[in-house]
Amino acid sequence: MEIVVVVDVLRRAKVNVLVASVEDSLEIVAARGTKILADQLIKDAILSNYDLIHLPGGWYGAQKLGSSEQLIALLREHAESKVYGAICASAVMLDTKGLLKGKKATTHPHYSSKLSDQSSVNVRVVIDGKVITSNGPGSAMEYAVSIVEKLLGMEKANHISETMGFSYP
């Protein structure tokens, strides 16, 4: 859900989405066995610029993302001026890499004690400047529409929400 919902909502909003794999292949197997086919490997994806970098969650997935030196380097450069976000445990990974310094964030309740700033851990979706975080799969739709709002404005976010029968904000 944490990748599929976000990609689907962004594509409905006509955002050009590229899914990158930090694995050795384009096929990504998510925690529950869901298979996702990435568009590129991270080694190729780092050669381009992006308006947003989204990190799906799950503890194992967050650890895998955090172990990619190429992804972390891209995030550090990206975070200086562009939007980035994370769902679930990936927010903890961002925090451990120093990418949430001075930012409020949320994460899955199971991992909330691991965030250095505890002020927003009970919130479903947190937007702090250019950082957007979500507490887990249950808030993936709200998180995805928040990204649409951040990138394209409230009017577009409301339109996309209405076409999906989703109440936002």
C-alpha positions as CSV (number, residue, x, y, z in Angstrom):
1,M,0.0,0.0,0.0
2,E,2.7,2.4,0.9
3,I,4.1,2.5,-2.6
4,V,1.2,1.4,-4.7
5,V,-1.3,4.0,-3.3
6,V,1.2,6.8,-3.5
7,V,2.3,6.0,-7.1
8,D,-1.4,5.6,-8.2
9,V,-2.5,8.9,-6.6
10,L,0.5,10.8,-8.1
11,R,-0.1,9.4,-11.5
12,R,-3.8,10.3,-11.3
13,A,-2.6,13.8,-10.7
14,K,-0.5,13.6,-13.8
15,V,2.8,13.6,-11.9
16,N,5.6,11.9,-13.7
17,V,6.6,9.1,-11.4
18,L,9.7,6.9,-11.5
19,V,10.0,4.0,-9.2
20,A,13.6,3.1,-8.3
21,S,14.9,-0.1,-6.8
22,V,17.7,-0.3,-4.3
23,E,17.8,-4.0,-4.9
24,D,20.0,-5.7,-7.5
25,S,17.0,-6.1,-9.8
26,L,14.0,-4.2,-10.9
27,E,11.7,-6.6,-9.1
28,I,11.0,-5.6,-5.5
29,V,9.3,-8.0,-3.2
30,A,7.4,-6.1,-0.4
31,A,7.0,-7.4,3.1
32,R,3.7,-9.3,2.4
33,G,5.0,-10.8,-0.9
34,T,3.6,-8.1,-3.2
35,K,5.8,-7.8,-6.2
36,I,6.5,-4.4,-7.7
37,L,8.4,-3.8,-10.9
38,A,10.6,-0.7,-10.6
39,D,11.3,1.5,-13.6
40,Q,15.0,1.8,-12.9
41,L,17.7,0.7,-10.5
42,I,18.9,3.4,-8.0
43,K,22.3,3.5,-9.7
44,D,20.6,4.8,-12.9
45,A,17.9,6.9,-11.1
46,I,20.5,9.0,-9.3
47,L,21.5,10.6,-12.6
48,S,18.2,12.6,-12.8
49,N,16.6,15.4,-10.7
50,Y,13.2,14.9,-9.0
51,D,10.6,17.2,-7.4
52,L,9.9,14.6,-4.7
53,I,11.5,11.5,-3.2
54,H,9.1,9.2,-1.5
55,L,10.2,6.3,0.8
56,P,7.7,3.5,1.5
57,G,7.7,2.0,4.9
58,G,8.0,-1.3,6.7
59,W,10.9,-2.0,9.1
60,Y,12.7,-4.3,6.7
61,G,12.1,-2.0,3.7
62,A,13.3,1.1,5.7
63,Q,16.5,-0.7,6.7
64,K,17.1,-1.7,3.1
65,L,16.6,1.9,1.9
66,G,18.8,3.2,4.6
67,S,21.6,0.8,3.6
68,S,21.7,2.3,0.1
69,E,24.6,4.8,0.1
70,Q,23.4,6.0,-3.3
71,L,19.9,6.7,-2.1
72,I,21.1,8.5,1.1
73,A,23.5,10.7,-0.9
74,L,20.6,11.6,-3.3
75,L,18.3,12.3,-0.3
76,R,20.9,14.6,1.3
77,E,21.3,16.6,-1.9
78,H,17.6,16.6,-2.5
79,A,16.6,17.6,1.0
80,E,18.4,21.0,0.7
81,S,15.7,22.4,-1.5
82,K,13.0,19.8,-2.5
83,V,10.2,17.8,-1.1
84,Y,10.8,14.4,0.4
85,G,8.7,12.1,2.4
86,A,8.4,8.8,4.2
87,I,5.7,6.4,5.4
88,C,6.0,4.2,8.5
89,A,9.4,3.1,9.6
90,S,11.2,5.0,6.8
91,A,10.7,8.2,8.8
92,V,12.8,6.6,11.5
93,M,15.5,5.8,8.9
94,L,15.4,9.5,7.8
95,D,15.8,10.5,11.4
96,T,18.8,8.2,12.0
97,K,20.5,9.6,8.8
98,G,20.0,13.2,10.1
99,L,17.4,14.1,7.5
100,L,14.7,15.1,10.0
101,K,16.9,17.4,12.0
102,G,14.7,20.2,13.3
103,K,11.6,18.7,11.7
104,K,8.5,17.3,13.1
105,A,7.5,13.9,11.8
106,T,5.4,10.9,12.5
107,T,5.9,7.1,12.1
108,H,4.1,3.9,12.8
109,P,3.1,3.7,16.5
110,H,5.3,0.6,17.0
111,Y,8.4,2.7,16.1
112,S,7.4,6.1,17.5
113,S,9.8,5.9,20.4
114,K,12.7,5.8,17.9
115,L,12.0,9.3,16.6
116,S,14.1,12.0,18.2
117,D,11.3,14.6,18.2
118,Q,8.2,13.0,19.8
119,S,5.9,16.0,19.4
120,S,4.0,14.7,16.4
121,V,4.1,10.9,16.8
122,N,0.4,10.6,17.3
123,V,-0.5,12.5,14.1
124,R,-1.5,10.5,10.9
125,V,0.3,12.8,8.4
126,V,2.8,15.6,9.3
127,I,4.0,18.3,6.9
128,D,6.9,20.3,8.1
129,G,8.3,22.5,5.4
130,K,9.5,20.2,2.6
131,V,9.1,17.0,4.7
132,I,6.0,14.9,4.7
133,T,5.6,11.8,6.9
134,S,2.9,9.3,7.5
135,N,2.3,7.0,10.3
136,G,1.6,3.9,8.2
137,P,-0.4,2.1,5.6
138,G,-3.7,3.4,7.0
139,S,-2.9,6.9,6.2
140,A,-1.3,6.3,2.8
141,M,-4.1,7.9,0.9
142,E,-4.1,11.1,3.0
143,Y,-0.3,11.2,2.7
144,A,-0.4,10.8,-1.1
145,V,-3.0,13.6,-1.5
146,S,-0.9,15.8,0.8
147,I,2.0,15.3,-1.7
148,V,-0.3,16.3,-4.5
149,E,-1.3,19.4,-2.5
150,K,2.4,20.3,-1.8
151,L,3.5,19.8,-5.4
152,L,0.4,21.0,-7.3
153,G,-1.8,23.0,-4.9
154,M,-5.0,22.5,-2.9
155,E,-7.3,22.7,-6.0
156,K,-5.6,19.8,-7.6
157,A,-5.5,17.8,-4.3
158,N,-9.3,18.4,-3.9
159,H,-10.0,17.4,-7.5
160,I,-8.0,14.2,-7.2
161,S,-9.7,13.4,-3.9
162,E,-13.1,13.9,-5.3
163,T,-12.5,11.6,-8.3
164,M,-11.4,8.8,-5.9
165,G,-14.3,9.4,-3.4
166,F,-11.9,10.4,-0.7
167,S,-12.5,13.2,1.7
168,Y,-9.6,15.6,2.0
169,P,-8.4,17.4,4.0
